[in-house]
């Protein structure tokens, strides 16, 4: 009989949910679960035989190891995937609070970063420089800024983010309405003349360009390019809502007028689409929340 790790590999091959990175992260986490269950004494466990007691043993182990609530929540998502694929979703509670895993606290500190003209000029790789400008102008993810084909992406009034460039294969459109966006896109098209060419030079692989990108970002003292996406989201919220976002001192929900609340809802929904996220709640990571967090009572689920 194949080992538990081998059985889980087969399970992931049959169920290719999410991007390649997501699948790889899930496979590594499942291997970790298999090793930990083996060390806990479950030597002959089959993938189909996972029960509630196995989940509880893993939870107890992670708690003794001092694993943070955020990491445990990520692991629970993969464990939930395992239960779903073997036809036992009822063995997992709908909320992690049932297992004593607290919800992450709302972000209270802005992660936005500004890329100065001086920093940009330090970047000697024209392709990396262009990717940084695209992140700053359109709020792209790093991968998207590298894989983007400027000519194919130009939709006139919108920037098309194709499914194979985007995280989780979620294609989207970003309106070209902000000052400077059209200029940045035209510069990118001039740099990459071939209609099907991306911001990865023809003599490099994606991985090689990604490493060059990270090296330059570190060298100019930016730390990480994702902060540029945060800054773009905060500015975009201001345009969409007519208000500053909570992380920049914007009004709380209780202080908003009826119209302002409607504007806030609509701005968050649009920003969710433009950032390429699935849930409106994810936007709070970029702009903050303006509503008080109320504790929810959750009943533990039975095995």
N, C-alpha and C positions, 0 to 999 in steps of 0.2 A: 504493500500500500504506500502511495506517495506520502512524504512528510506533510505536516500541516502547512509549512511554508509553500511546498509545491502545490498543494490543493488551493491555497489562497492565490498563488500566481495564476492558476487556471481560472479561478473565479474572476480575477481582474482582466484576464484576456477575453473572457466572455462578456464582460461588462465594461466597456471603455467609456465611462462617463467623464466629462470634463476635458480640459486641455492635457497635453502631454506632460506638462509639469505637475498638474493635479494628479494624474494617474501615477506618475513616478513617486510623488510624495505619499500617496495612499498606499502604494505597494510597499514602500519602506516602513510605513507605520504598521501595516498588517504583519510584516515580518517581525517587527518589534513585539507585537502582541503574541505572536506564535512562540517566540523565544521566552517571553515572560511567563506565558502559560505553561510552557515546558518546565521552567524553573520552579513554578508553583506546584508541580507534581502531576500535571495533566499530560502524560507522556503519549497516550494513544488517542488523543482528541482528534476528531475529524471536523472539517470545516462546517459540515451540516449539523453537527451535534452541539453547537454553541448554545449555552443556556444562560439564564439569569445569574446563576451562581458564579459562572466564569467572569461575567461583567463585574460582579461585586468584588471578586478577588483582585481583578485588575485595578479597580477603583481604590481598594484598600492599599494596594502596593504603591500606587502613584501618590497617595496621600502620605505614606511613610517616607517616600523619596523626596517629599517637599516640592513636587511638581506644581507649578503655578496654575491658577484657575483658568487662565487663557489657554495654556497648553493642554490642560485636561479637557477643556471644551472642544478643542480641535481634535483630540483623540476620540472623544465621544462621537463626533460627527462621522469619523471613519468607522467606529464600532457600530454605529447606527446603519451605515452603508452595508456592513457585513451582515447584520441581522436582516436587512431588507432583501438582500440578494439570496439568502437561504430561506426566504419565506416566513420569517419570524419577526416582523416589525413590531408586533404587540409586546415584545419583551423589552422595549425601550420606552421610557417615559417621553412625553412630548417636550418637556423642558428639563434642562440640566439642573435646575434648582431642586428637583426631586432627589438628586444625588448629592446635594450639598455643594454644588458648583455655582458660585454666585455669578450673576450677570456682570459683564465688564462695566466699570464705571464710565460715564460719559467723558469724552475728551474735554479737558479744561484748558489745555495749553495748545496754542497754534503750532503746527508743524510746518507752516509755510516757510519757504526760503526764496530769496531774491538772487537772481543771477545778474551780477553787474556787467557793464560793458567791458570793464577791465578784465574781469575773470574770463569772459567769452573770448577776448582777444588772445588770452594765454593759450587757448586750445589750438594746437597746430594741425590737428587732423580736421580737415574741412567737413568730413562726413559726421564726425562726433559733434562738431560745432553746430552743424545743421540740425542734428537730432535734438540737441539742447534747445535750440531756438523753436523747434516745433513743439516740444513739451511745454515751453513757456507760453507759446501763442495759442495752443489748443488743449492743454491739459492732458496730453497723452501719457500713457504708461511707457516705460523704457522700451519694452519689446516692440510696442507699436511704433515708436519713434525710429526704430532701427529697420523694421520690416516694411514700413510705409513706402509705397510706390507713389511719388508725388503726382505724376501725370494721371495715373488711374484713380487717385484719391480726389482729384479736383472735380467736384460736381457743380462748379459755378457758384451757387449760393451756399453750398455745404461741402464739408470735407467728409468723404466716405472712408470709414474704417472697416475694411473687409473682415469677414469672419476668421480668415486664417492669420490675420495679424493680431486679432483681439484675444483677450483673456476669455477662456471658456467658450471660444467660438461665437461670441455675441457681437454681430455686426451692428454698426450704428452710424448716425450722421451727426456732425457737429456744425451748426450754422456758422458761416463766415460773415460775421457782423461786427466784430470788435476791431478797433483801430490796429493796423499793422498785420492782421492775419493774412490778408491777400498778398501783401508784400513778401512775407516770410514764405508762403507757398510758392510764389513765383521764383524766389531765389533757390528754393529746393528743386524746382523743375529745371532751372538753368544748370544746377550742379549735376543733376541726374538726367541726362538728355534722353536716354532710351525710355520709351513709353512703359515698358514692363520692369524697369530697373528699380531697385529699392535703395535705401540709405545704407545698405551693406555693400561696400565696393566689390567689384567682380573678382578681385584677386584675394578675397578673404571669405571665410565662412561666417555664419551668424555668431557662433561662439567666439571666434577670434575678435570680431568687431565689438561684441558685448564686453569682452575683457578690456579692450582698448577704451571703450566708453567709460567703464568703471574706473580705470586707471587715471584717465584725464579728470573725471569728476573729483576723484580723491586729490589729485595733484593741485587743482585750483582752489581747494579748500571748501568745496561745496558740500562735502560729506555724502550726500545722496541726492539724486535728481528728483526723487518722488516729492520732495518739498516744493518743487516748482509746480507740480500738479495741484498741490494743496493751495498754493497762492492763486493759481488760475481759478480754482473752484470758488474761493472766497470772493474774488473780484467778479466772477460770473454771477454769483448769487446776488451781489449788490446791484448788478444791472437788471437781473430778472425780477427782483423783489422791490427795488427802490430803497432798500434798507441795508445797513451794515449787518454782516452775519454775527451770531452770538460771540464767536471767538474774537471779533474785532469791536466788541462793545455794543452790538445791536440789541434791540429791545427784547425783553422776555415776553413770553406768550401772554402772561397776565396783564402786561402793559400795552398790548397791541389793540388797535381798533378792530372791528369786524372785517373791514376791508384789508387791513394789514395781515390778518390771519389768513385770509384767502390768498393774498399775494405770496405769503410765506409757503403755504401748501403747494401752490402752483410752481413756485420757484424751485422747491425741493424735488418735485416730480420731474421737472424739465432737467434739472441738474443731474438727477439720477440717470436719466437717459443719455445725456451728453457725456457723462463720465464712464458709461458702460457698465453700470451696476444693475442689480436685479431688484433690490429692496430700497425703498426711500430711507429707511433707518440708517443705511450705510453712509449716507451723505453727512451725517453728524460727525464722522471721523474727520471730515475736511472743514466743516463750517461751524460745528458745535450744535448743541441742542438748546432750545429756548423754553423747554418744558420741564417741570420738576419730575424727577424719577420717583414713581410710587412703587413700593414693594408689592409683589404679587404672591398670594398664597398658592402653593402647588401641592397637590396630594401625591405622595409617593406611589409609584406603580408597583403592582405585584408581578412576580415572575410567572 
